[in-house]
Amino acid sequence: MLRALAVDDERPSLEELLYLLHADPRIGSAEGAGDATEALRRINRALESGPDGPEAVDVVFLDIQMPGLDGLDLARLLGGFARPPLVVFVTAHEDFAVQAFDLKAVDYVLKPVRKERLAEAVRRVVELRAAAQRDSAPRIPVHEPDPDHIAVELGGVTRFVAVDDITHVEAHGDYARLHTDRGSHLVRIPLSTLEERWRSRGFVRIHRRHLVALRHIGELRLDAGTVSVLIGSEELQVSRRHARELRDLLMRRTTS
């Protein structure tokens, strides 16, 4: 059960967010703060009480544009703590997504907040928290049986996912989310490590947050100077830095 803190200077937005959080059965408690300064005081109390104390906070749902100390400033401060809570940004503005993920945010939810979208953010928090708890517990290391598979854990069960089934990989700080046609899996491996490991298997970096399998790209799209790829029904943006290399690789793949 997660202990959440919602931070928003607009009272109606804060009340709506708290309502949705209380309705989620994975949220054990949810408190509100009207600005980042109040939230920082609350988080300081949480850290002083320890991870199992009565004041503990597991995740902060954080607005960005607030008077005084804004949400990005607060996230930077939390990044300097030894055991900070996880952060989910909840904002009406799309422009800060890159900065948010640079600060290792778990998710970036746009207002008006939909119940289903918030539930997805909570799911990601639950997975990350469970993964961190498993990593801190003593256990017998599991070795991958061969380079064609990668070990993932779900509910204490280790499964082996075929690398060829992975369509693309999404960065989440020190973690990576592996996407397949049947779902996704979170592993504690940086995206840069997977990029190096799977380069020879046809995976290529298209963005600071995405690694894709060339064989699963259905379309390469050019629109008003922007480049994107279609993988199944999902469209992923290609950064300018990686666009030329991607086009060259796709051309060589189709002519070989």
Residue pairs with C-beta under 8 A, 6 or more apart in sequence:
1 26
1 27
1 28
1 29
2 26
2 27
2 28
2 58
2 59
2 122
2 125
2 126
2 129
3 28
3 29
3 30
3 56
3 57
3 58
3 59
4 21
4 27
4 29
4 30
4 31
4 57
4 58
4 59
4 60
4 61
5 30
5 31
5 32
5 33
5 39
5 42
5 43
5 46
5 57
5 59
5 60
5 61
5 85
6 14
6 17
6 18
6 21
6 30
6 31
6 32
6 33
6 60
6 61
6 90
7 14
7 32
7 33
7 34
7 35
7 36
7 38
7 39
7 60
7 61
7 62
7 63
7 66
7 71
7 74
8 14
8 17
8 32
8 34
8 63
8 66
8 90
9 34
9 35
9 63
9 66
9 67
10 63
11 34
13 63
13 111
14 32
14 34
15 32
16 113
17 32
17 61
17 90
17 113
17 118
18 30
18 31
18 32
20 113
20 115
20 118
21 27
21 30
21 61
21 118
21 122
22 30
23 115
24 118
24 119
24 122
26 122
26 123
26 126
27 122
31 42
33 39
33 42
35 66
35 67
35 68
35 69
36 62
36 66
36 68
36 69
36 70
36 71
36 73
36 74
37 68
37 69
39 60
39 62
39 74
40 69
40 74
40 77
42 55
42 57
43 57
43 60
43 78
43 84
43 85
45 55
46 53
46 55
46 56
46 57
46 85
47 81
47 83
47 84
48 55
49 55
49 56
50 56
51 83
57 85
58 85
58 86
58 125
58 129
59 85
59 86
59 87
59 88
59 106
59 125
59 129
60 74
60 78
60 85
60 86
60 87
60 88
61 88
61 90
61 109
61 121
62 71
62 74
62 75
62 87
62 88
62 89
62 90
63 71
63 89
63 90
63 91
64 70
64 71
64 72
64 89
64 91
64 93
64 96
64 100
65 71
65 91
65 92
65 93
71 89
71 91
72 96
72 99
72 100
72 103
75 87
75 89
75 100
75 103
75 105
76 103
78 84
78 85
78 87
79 103
79 104
86 106
86 125
86 128
86 129
87 103
87 104
87 105
87 106
88 105
88 106
88 107
88 108
88 109
88 121
88 125
89 96
89 100
89 105
89 107
89 108
89 109
90 109
90 111
90 113
90 118
91 108
91 109
91 110
91 111
92 110
92 111
94 110
97 108
98 208
100 108
101 108
101 171
101 209
104 172
104 173
104 174
106 121
106 124
106 125
106 128
106 172
107 120
107 121
107 124
107 125
109 117
109 118
109 121
110 117
124 172
124 186
127 186
128 172
128 175
128 186
131 153
131 175
131 186
131 188
134 153
134 156
135 188
142 151
142 158
143 151
144 150
144 151
144 160
145 160
147 163
148 162
148 163
148 164
149 160
149 161
149 162
149 163
150 160
150 161
150 163
150 166
150 178
150 187
151 158
151 159
151 160
151 187
152 158
152 159
152 160
152 161
152 178
152 185
152 186
152 187
153 159
154 185
159 185
161 178
161 180
161 185
163 198
163 201
164 201
165 180
165 181
165 182
166 178
166 179
166 180
166 213
167 179
167 180
167 181
167 212
167 213
167 216
167 231
167 232
168 179
168 210
168 211
168 212
168 213
168 216
168 231
168 234
168 236
169 176
169 177
169 178
169 179
169 191
169 194
169 203
169 210
169 211
169 212
170 176
170 177
170 179
170 191
170 209
170 210
171 190
171 191
171 208
171 209
171 210
171 211
172 186
174 188
174 190
175 186
175 187
175 188
175 189
175 190
176 186
176 187
176 189
176 190
176 191
176 194
176 211
177 184
177 185
177 186
177 187
178 184
178 185
178 186
178 187
179 231
179 234
181 232
191 205
191 209
191 211
194 203
194 211
195 203
195 205
195 211
198 211
201 213
202 213
202 214
202 215
203 211
203 212
203 213
203 214
204 211
204 212
204 214
204 242
204 245
204 246
204 249
205 211
205 242
206 212
206 229
206 236
206 237
206 238
206 239
206 242
206 246
207 236
207 237
207 238
207 239
207 242
208 239
210 236
212 229
212 231
212 236
214 249
214 250
214 253
216 231
216 232
217 229
217 230
217 231
217 250
218 229
218 230
218 231
218 232
219 229
219 230
220 227
220 228
220 229
220 230
220 246
220 247
220 250
221 227
221 228
221 229
221 230
221 235
226 237
227 237
227 238
227 240
227 243
227 246
227 247
228 235
228 236
228 237
228 238
229 235
229 236
229 238
229 246
238 246
